[in-house]
Amino acid sequence: MRHKFMPISVSLKDRPCLVVGGGLVALRKVENLLEYDTAITVVAQEVHEKLAYHAKRGRISLEKREYRSPEAAGYGLVVSATDDGTLNRRVHEDSRAAGVLVNVVDDPPHCDFIFPAVLRRDCLTAAISTDGKAPFVSGHLRLVLENIFPGHWKRLMKLAADFRKRVRDRWVDDLEKKNACYTEFLEADWKRILKELDDDQIEEELRRMLEVPG
């Protein structure tokens, strides 16, 4: 079976995003994009009050007007979230003509990318997609992931990111020692450690993991 959508992580830094539409669906996409380092412009004649709130707080640029073809070409990522099929197709055509990735909400044939169901724990991202065919399943499985990665994983990932830096500094050219340190970290009972130990004791554990035997 061949799939349409390949899961990749794309940097949105210096890649401005355009959202066409001002309703509840557009709001959901905007609030998803707000979690990333990108500039967001919303174009719509009427907008949800929360979009206006985000604009007032300086989180997005809001332009209350009709979409002007082919303005999508000036962006790095485009989402069309209107209930006007003709407008959605125009945004899609403008984007594709300029080589800009576009998502027409709830219309997989006109999507270059889709929004997966996402769970985040600091720098850890777990995403589930059904190739745009059964998104309600993705949403359900995200709840399953909540149990697999409970709240303490947020703190754990902060520690993991810092530990990696320390390992790379301590064992610059020794791959075997690096891997041994990572194994120590991964095999630790972090649920117990984070629950029972204070910050100083956790730091002591990390130092022990860093100084692998041999």
N, C-alpha and C positions, 0 to 999 in steps of 0.2 A: 504493500500500500504506500503510495506516495502522498506526502503531506504538502499543503500549500504554505503554511506559516512555519518558518524556522525560528526557534527560540534563540534570541541573541540579546545581549545587553548593549544598548546604544547610549552614548553620552549626548546629553542635550545641552551641554555647556556651549555657548556661542552658536546655538542652533535655535533661533526664535520660533515660537509656536503660534499658529493661528487657529482659533476655534471659531467656526461660523455657526451661529445659533445662540440663543439666550435662555433656553428653557432648562428644565430640571436635568435632562440628559446632558446638555452642554455643561451644566454646573458640575455634574459628577466627573466629567472628563477634565474639567479645569482643576478640580480639587485633587485629582490624580496627578496632573502635571505640576501642581504647586509643590509637590514633594521633591522636585528635581531642580537643579540649577539651570533655569531657563527663563527667558522673557516670554510672557504670554499676552497675546492680543485677542480680545473677543470682539467680534463684529456681529451686531444684531440690532434690529430696530426696537425690539422690546426685550428686556432682560429680567431674569429672576432676581428678586431683591438681594439674595446672598451674593450674586455676581456683582451687583452694585456695591455691596459692602466690601468685597475683596478689592474692587477698584478704588474705593474711598481710602482703604488702608494701604494703597500703593502696591498691592500684590500682583495686579494685572492692569493692562491698559484696556479700557473699554471705549469702543466707538459705536455709538447708537446710530446706525445707518444701514443701508443695504450693502451687501457684498458687491465689490466692484471688480469685475473680471478684467484682467487675469491676476489680481493681486496675490493670489496664493503662491505665485511663482517667487515672491520675495521672501518666503519663509523656509525654514529647515524642516518643519513638520506641520502637517495640517490635519485638523479634525473638522468634519462637517456633521453637525448635529441638529439639523432642522427637519421639520416635517414636510418640507417642500422638495419633492423628488427631482424636479427640474433644476432647482438651485443646487441640490446635492450633486447632481451629475455635472453641472458646470464647474463646481469646485473641484470635483474629481478630475475632470478633463484638464483644467488649468494646472493642477498639481502634477499630473502625469506628464503633460507636455513639457514641464520645466524640470522633470526628474526629482520632484519633491515627494517624499513619502506621505500618503494620505490615508485617513481612516474615515469612511462614511459609516456612521453608527448604525448598527443592526442591518448592514448590507455587505456581508463578506465578499461577494464578487467585486465590489468596488473598494476593497481595502488592501493596501500594501502592508499594513500591520494591524494587529488587534491588541486590545488590552487584556492581558491574562488576569486571573484572580491572584492577588499577591498577598503574601504575609511577610512582614519585615520585623526583624529583631536587630536593631542597630545596622551594622553593615551586612547582615545576612538577609538575603532575599530569596524566598521560595515562591515560585510562580507556577500556576497550573493553567493549561489551555486545552481546549477540546477542538482545536483547529477551526474555531468559529462555528462549530456545528451544534454544540449542546452546552452553552455557557452556564446554564443553571446547575450543571454537574460541577463545573469548576468552582462556582460559588459555594456549593455544599462541601467540596473537598477542602476548600480553604478553612472551613470550620474544623475539619478533621486535623489540619495542620496546627491549629491553635493548641490542640492537646499534645501533638508531637513536639512542638517547640513552645513550651510554656514561657511565662514572663521572665524567668531567670536567664533565658538565653540572650536577652538584650545586654545584660551586664557581662555575660560570658563572652559575647562577641567582641565587646570592648577590650576585654582581657586578652582574647585571642589575637586581635590585631596588634596590640602592644607587644605581646609575647613574640610574635613573628619578627618584629623589628629587632627585639633584643637577641633573638637567636641568630639572625643574619649578621648582627654586629659582633656577637661573641664568637661565632664559628664561621668566619667569612668564606673560607675556602674548603671547609670540611663538610661535604654533603652527608656523610654517614652520621656525623654528630648532629647536624641539623635535623635529619629524619628521626634520630633517636629522641631529640627534644620534643618534636611534634608528637611522637608516639606517646611519650610521657603525658603530655597535655591532653591528648585525646582519650587516654585510658583512665584519667582521673575521674573520681566521683564528684563531678562539679555540682550536682544538686545538693549533696551533703556539704561540700566545702563552702558554697555560697550561703548556705543556711546556718552553718554552725561556727564558721570561723570569722574573725574580724579582719579588717583590712591588713593589719600587720602580719597576721598569720597567713593570709592568702599570699602576701608578698613573699613570705618565707617559703611557701610551697612552690611558687614560681621560680625562685632562685634555685631551689633544689632541682627542679625540672631542667633548668638551664645548664646545670653542671652535671651532665650525664657521665656515668662511669666509663673508664677505659682510656 
